[in-house]
Amino acid sequence: MDRNIEQHQAFHPGLEAWSKYISDCMAKAGSEKFDATQFKALIDGFAPQLVKHLGEEIPTLFGLDKYDIAAVKKAFQRWDKHVQSEADVVIFVNFCFEKSLTQHSGARTH
């Protein structure tokens, strides 16, 4: 489990910077205007560590049965609450990708 924690510490600052950028872009009075190049650069900054972590975390997930299931469930509920609080970020990311794909294909947006 220590390796998973180290991996989280490696990609988390980049993920937080990306999330902050998105939040700033979404704020009505935000100082950031969406820039696809900046968006991609921020992702590129943490994606390799995240992808490695996700692959290497699989054995840890399969081994959770040796831990206190009530504690695991509580940790999952905290994580799920955090993900739900970031729902606006997920919606914004989907919007950005859709807009980018539409612009690159020459199609019109609604």
Backbone hydrogen bonds in HBPLUS format (Angstrom, degrees):
<---DONOR---> <-ACCEPTOR-->    atom                        ^
c    i                          cat <-CA-CA->   ^        H-A-AA   ^      H-
h    n   atom  resd res      DA  || num        DHA   H-A  angle D-A-AA Bond
n    s   type  num  typ     dist DA aas  dist angle  dist       angle   num
A0004-ASN N   A0001-MET O   3.07 MM   3  5.20 117.2  2.48  99.3 114.1     1
A0005-ILE N   A0001-MET O   3.11 MM   4  6.49 153.0  2.19 151.0 158.7     2
A0006-GLU N   A0002-ASP O   2.94 MM   4  6.26 158.7  1.98 152.6 158.3     3
A0007-GLN N   A0003-ARG O   2.95 MM   4  6.21 155.4  2.01 148.4 155.3     4
A0008-HIS N   A0004-ASN O   2.94 MM   4  6.21 153.2  2.01 145.8 153.0     5
A0009-GLN N   A0005-ILE O   3.00 MM   4  6.29 158.3  2.05 149.3 154.9     6
A0010-ALA N   A0006-GLU O   3.04 MM   4  6.32 133.9  2.26 138.7 151.3     7
A0010-ALA N   A0007-GLN O   3.06 MM   3  4.97 127.4  2.35  92.2 106.5     8
A0011-PHE N   A0007-GLN O   3.16 MM   4  6.53 154.8  2.22 155.0 158.8     9
A0012-HIS N   A0008-HIS O   2.85 MM   4  5.62 148.5  1.95 154.2 162.4    10
A0015-LEU N   A0011-PHE O   3.04 MM   4  6.25 157.2  2.09 155.1 162.4    11
A0016-GLU N   A0012-HIS O   2.83 MM   4  6.00 157.5  1.88 156.9 162.8    12
A0017-ALA N   A0013-PRO O   2.94 MM   4  6.18 154.8  2.00 145.0 151.7    13
A0018-TRP N   A0014-GLY O   3.00 MM   4  6.19 157.8  2.05 145.7 151.4    14
A0019-SER N   A0015-LEU O   2.90 MM   4  6.09 159.4  1.95 146.7 152.7    15
A0020-LYS N   A0016-GLU O   2.84 MM   4  6.03 156.2  1.90 149.2 155.5    16
A0021-TYR N   A0017-ALA O   2.96 MM   4  6.15 156.4  2.01 144.1 150.7    17
A0022-ILE N   A0018-TRP O   3.00 MM   4  6.29 160.5  2.03 150.7 155.5    18
A0023-SER N   A0019-SER O   2.93 MM   4  6.16 163.8  1.95 149.3 154.0    19
A0024-ASP N   A0020-LYS O   2.82 MM   4  6.01 160.7  1.85 153.6 158.8    20
A0025-CYS N   A0021-TYR O   2.92 MM   4  6.15 150.8  2.00 146.3 154.6    21
A0026-MET N   A0022-ILE O   2.94 MM   4  6.19 145.1  2.07 147.2 157.0    22
A0027-ALA N   A0023-SER O   3.02 MM   4  6.21 137.3  2.21 145.3 156.1    23
A0030-GLY N   A0027-ALA O   2.91 MM   3  4.54 159.3  1.95 103.0 106.1    24
A0039-PHE N   A0035-ASP O   2.92 MM   4  6.13 163.5  1.95 158.4 163.9    25
A0040-LYS N   A0036-ALA O   2.93 MM   4  6.09 164.5  1.95 149.8 152.8    26
A0041-ALA N   A0037-THR O   2.91 MM   4  6.07 157.7  1.96 145.3 152.3    27
A0042-LEU N   A0038-GLN O   2.94 MM   4  6.15 157.3  2.00 152.0 157.0    28
A0043-ILE N   A0039-PHE O   3.21 MM   4  6.51 157.1  2.27 144.1 150.1    29
A0044-ASP N   A0040-LYS O   2.80 MM   4  6.03 165.4  1.82 156.9 161.4    30
A0045-GLY N   A0041-ALA O   3.05 MM   4  6.21 130.3  2.31 136.6 148.7    31
A0045-GLY N   A0042-LEU O   3.19 MM   3  5.13 134.0  2.41  92.3 104.8    32
A0046-PHE N   A0043-ILE O   3.08 MM   3  5.67 147.3  2.19 114.3 122.0    33
A0047-ALA N   A0043-ILE O   2.83 MM   4  5.69 150.4  1.92 165.2 175.3    34
A0050-LEU N   A0046-PHE O   3.05 MM   4  6.23 159.7  2.09 155.8 162.3    35
A0051-VAL N   A0047-ALA O   2.83 MM   4  5.94 171.6  1.84 166.1 166.7    36
A0052-LYS N   A0048-PRO O   3.08 MM   4  6.20 163.3  2.10 144.4 149.3    37
A0053-HIS N   A0049-GLN O   2.94 MM   4  6.08 160.2  1.98 144.7 150.7    38
A0054-LEU N   A0050-LEU O   2.87 MM   4  6.12 164.2  1.89 156.7 160.2    39
A0055-GLY N   A0051-VAL O   3.15 MM   4  6.38 160.4  2.19 149.6 154.0    40
A0056-GLU N   A0052-LYS O   2.99 MM   4  6.20 160.4  2.03 152.3 158.2    41
A0057-GLU N   A0053-HIS O   2.79 MM   4  5.80 129.0  2.06 150.4 163.4    42
A0060-THR N   A0057-GLU O   2.98 MM   3  5.17 117.6  2.39 102.5 118.7    43
A0061-LEU N   A0057-GLU O   2.99 MM   4  6.35 156.6  2.05 158.2 165.3    44
A0062-PHE N   A0058-ILE O   3.03 MM   4  6.36 158.7  2.07 156.4 162.2    45
A0063-GLY N   A0059-PRO O   3.02 MM   4  6.18 130.0  2.28 136.8 149.7    46
A0063-GLY N   A0060-THR O   3.03 MM   3  5.02 132.3  2.26  95.3 109.0    47
A0064-LEU N   A0061-LEU O   3.32 MM   3  5.39 169.0  2.33 108.5 109.7    48
A0066-LYS N   A0063-GLY O   3.32 MM   3  6.28 176.0  2.32 125.9 127.1    49
A0067-TYR N   A0064-LEU O   2.94 MM   3  5.47 166.0  1.96 121.4 124.9    50
A0071-ALA N   A0068-ASP O   3.01 MM   3  5.39 121.1  2.37 106.7 120.7    51
A0072-VAL N   A0068-ASP O   3.01 MM   4  6.36 156.0  2.07 151.9 159.7    52
A0073-LYS N   A0069-ILE O   2.84 MM   4  5.99 159.3  1.88 145.9 151.5    53
A0074-LYS N   A0070-ALA O   2.99 MM   4  6.17 155.9  2.05 142.4 148.8    54
A0075-ALA N   A0071-ALA O   2.95 MM   4  6.17 158.1  2.00 147.2 153.0    55
A0076-PHE N   A0072-VAL O   2.88 MM   4  6.13 155.8  1.94 149.2 156.3    56
A0077-GLN N   A0073-LYS O   2.91 MM   4  6.17 155.7  1.97 149.0 155.4    57
A0078-ARG N   A0074-LYS O   3.03 MM   4  6.35 151.9  2.11 146.6 153.6    58
A0079-TRP N   A0075-ALA O   2.98 MM   4  6.24 160.1  2.02 148.7 154.3    59
A0080-ASP N   A0076-PHE O   2.75 MM   4  5.99 161.5  1.79 154.5 159.9    60
A0081-LYS N   A0077-GLN O   2.97 MM   4  6.10 154.7  2.03 142.5 148.9    61
A0082-HIS N   A0078-ARG O   3.03 MM   4  6.31 154.6  2.09 145.6 152.5    62
A0083-VAL N   A0079-TRP O   2.90 MM   4  6.24 160.1  1.94 154.6 159.9    63
A0084-GLN N   A0080-ASP O   2.93 MM   4  6.16 160.5  1.97 149.8 155.0    64
A0085-SER N   A0081-LYS O   2.99 MM   4  6.24 143.9  2.12 141.7 151.7    65
A0085-SER N   A0082-HIS O   3.06 MM   3  5.04 119.6  2.44  93.4 108.8    66
A0086-GLU N   A0082-HIS O   3.14 MM   4  6.45 126.0  2.45 139.6 153.6    67
A0086-GLU N   A0083-VAL O   3.01 MM   3  5.11 139.7  2.18  99.2 111.3    68
A0087-ALA N   A0084-GLN O   3.16 MM   3  5.13 160.0  2.20 108.7 109.4    69
A0089-VAL N   A0086-GLU O   2.88 MM   3  5.32 127.2  2.17 110.9 124.8    70
A0090-VAL N   A0086-GLU O   3.21 MM   4  6.65 153.6  2.29 150.7 158.3    71
A0091-ILE N   A0087-ALA O   2.97 MM   4  6.25 161.3  2.00 155.1 159.8    72
A0092-PHE N   A0088-ASP O   2.94 MM   4  6.11 157.1  2.00 145.0 151.3    73
A0093-VAL N   A0089-VAL O   2.88 MM   4  6.13 159.5  1.92 153.1 158.5    74
A0094-ASN N   A0090-VAL O   3.02 MM   4  6.26 164.5  2.05 152.0 155.6    75
A0095-PHE N   A0091-ILE O   2.97 MM   4  6.19 156.6  2.02 146.7 153.5    76
A0096-CYS N   A0092-PHE O   2.86 MM   4  6.13 159.6  1.90 153.5 158.8    77
A0097-PHE N   A0093-VAL O   2.96 MM   4  6.22 164.5  1.99 156.3 159.7    78
A0098-GLU N   A0094-ASN O   2.94 MM   4  6.09 163.3  1.97 150.0 155.1    79
A0099-LYS N   A0095-PHE O   2.85 MM   4  6.01 164.3  1.88 152.7 157.3    80
A0100-SER N   A0096-CYS O   2.86 MM   4  5.97 161.0  1.89 149.0 154.6    81
A0101-LEU N   A0097-PHE O   2.87 MM   4  6.03 165.1  1.89 152.3 156.1    82
A0102-THR N   A0098-GLU O   2.92 MM   4  6.05 158.0  1.97 148.1 154.6    83
A0103-GLN N   A0099-LYS O   2.91 MM   4  6.09 158.8  1.96 149.4 155.0    84
A0104-HIS N   A0100-SER O   2.98 MM   4  6.16 157.9  2.03 148.8 154.7    85
A0105-SER N   A0101-LEU O   2.98 MM   4  6.10 140.1  2.15 142.1 152.3    86
A0106-GLY N   A0103-GLN O   3.38 MM   3  5.29 148.7  2.49  94.4 103.1    87
